[in-house]
């Protein structure tokens, strides 16, 4: 029998190492490269600063890879516990029904008082047991693949390489959770599977696999309604659209399309436009010319006027939602379908402290708490928030991430 606790212990050790790397990076940025830039401005100072940047870059790569391994091991621990719980529940239910366990299969014992009903029960519970074992095996393979992808040489790889490998590992980890779902099973088996789960496991699956869970026949309608939300748009549809169009450049209009992507996603999920004029500062909409690649010469921009500023500007979009009923739920309350906003904590370029410069759609929350998001400019699907939050950027300083749940109140 697998011991998920050992995987969790290994994940905890790796997480501690990742945090050590991140703290070192932050300390070096704050006390090394920035101060050198201010006090040692000649050629040698530039060499020293570049060397420090190289060292911190390697530490960042190591931390990114470690966090990818943490997610993989955390997920393996969770999927193993889900599978064990499902098999145990099926065996217990079989015992109540008068069935007998032989090795890892339930059988109808001779002399059962209701052999026909017992045979139906036997088939149903054995299906759950087999599905649990198969899911655990598939999850183990997914996580093994994820860990192999993290085996790169940080001396020759770049931070972008490490991030790409971490993203691939997270994607495999998410797939391993999907493997625990009884996809393709009849509704009565799905219902029995759902009933076998603890409240905590149900909530974890609702956060990690909302689209797939919503599509299973046999899941209670009340659960599907909860997944959809009641804020004026369908959160499941938002997640599905964001994932499907994460790499779809055909919907891009502006030089920076992050907020435009969020608006397009929410609109596709049912959030109605606010206001009628695209010049309305308190509106959120697009005109009939939106999306048409036509921008005549002369002052102004027809392309820009075809959308409200709140449609394609992250800071104005954030404020529009907050001023009109959106909840600032924080990372502790994040759910799929919510919207992330990255804010500078100090003045950077044209941005004041507290202004949002980037936004994305939450597409999953893993059992270990890692938030995954999909975005445009740059395009990405199910990216890990812990990867983007872990470091104090050398140029932009630390980042604050706000989690907003838009609500249609107009």
C-alpha positions, 0 to 999 in steps of 0.5 A: 500500500502506498504511503502518501505521507512520505511524498508529502514530507518530500514536498515539504522539504523541497518547498522549504528549499524553494523558499530559501532560494526566493528569500536569497534572491529578494535579499540580493536584489534589495541589498546587492544589485540595487545598491551597486547601481546607486553607488558603484556606477563605473565599468567594474561596478557594472561587471559586479552587478551583472555577476550578481544578476547571473547568480540570482538568475540561477537561484530563481531557476532552482526555485522555479524547478523546486516549486514544480516538483513540490506541485507534482509531489503534492498532487501525487499525495492528493490523488493517492489519497483520493484513490485510497478513499474511493476504494475503501468506501467501495469496499465498506459499502460492499461489506454493508451489502453483504459482499465478500472481498477476495484479494482486491475484488468483491464477490457475492458469497454463497447463500446471499439472501438477495443474490440479484441485487447483490450482483448489481451492487458487486458490479457497481462497487467493483467498478469503483475499485478498479477505477480507483486503482487505474486512476492511481496508476495513471496519476503516478505516471503523470507525476513521474513524467512531470518530475522528469521534465524538471531535470534540466541543467541550470548552468546552461538553461535560462529562467524561461527554460525553467519556467517552461518546464515548471509549467509543463510539470504543473500541467501534468500534475493537473492531468493527474487530478483529472485522472481521478474523475470517473469519466466515461462511467454511467451516472449511478457509478459517478453518483456513488463515487461522489458520495464516497468522497469527503467534503474536503475532497469534493471542494478540492476537485471543484477547485481543481477540475471545475469544467470536467466535474461539471460535465460528469453525469451523476454529479448533483445539479446543486454542485454544478450550480455552485461551480457556475456561480451566481455573479452574472456570468458562468464561472465554468464557461469562463474557465473553459473559454480561457483555456481554449483561447489561451493561445488564440492570437486571432482575438488579440487587438491591442499591443497588450491584450491581457485585460482585453482577454479577461473582458472577452472571457467574461463576456463569453461566459455571460457577463453583460455589457455595462453602458451604451457608449464606448466613451463612457468612463463608467461603462464596460462594453464594445461597439459593433466595430469592435474587432474590425481591423480598420484604423483610418489615418488622422487623429484618434483611433477608431480601433480604440474607440470601439472599446471602453477603456475599462475593457482593455486597461487592467487598472481601469477594469479592476476599478470598474468591477470594484466600484460595481459590486465585485468582491475582493476575495483575496488568495484565501478565497480564490475560485476558478473564474475569478480574475487576478490583478498584479499591482506594483507596490512602488512607483515603476515607470508610468505606474503608481504604487497600487496600480494594476499592470497585468490581469488574468483569469483563474482556471484552477486551484490545486489542492496544495493551494497553488493558483493556476491562471490563463492569460494573453500578452504573453499567452499562457494556459494554467500557469502557476501563480507561485512561480510569478509571485515568488520573486522581487523583480530587479526592475519592478520591485515586489508585486501585490496580487489581488483576486477579484470576483466580478459581479453584474450589478447593472 
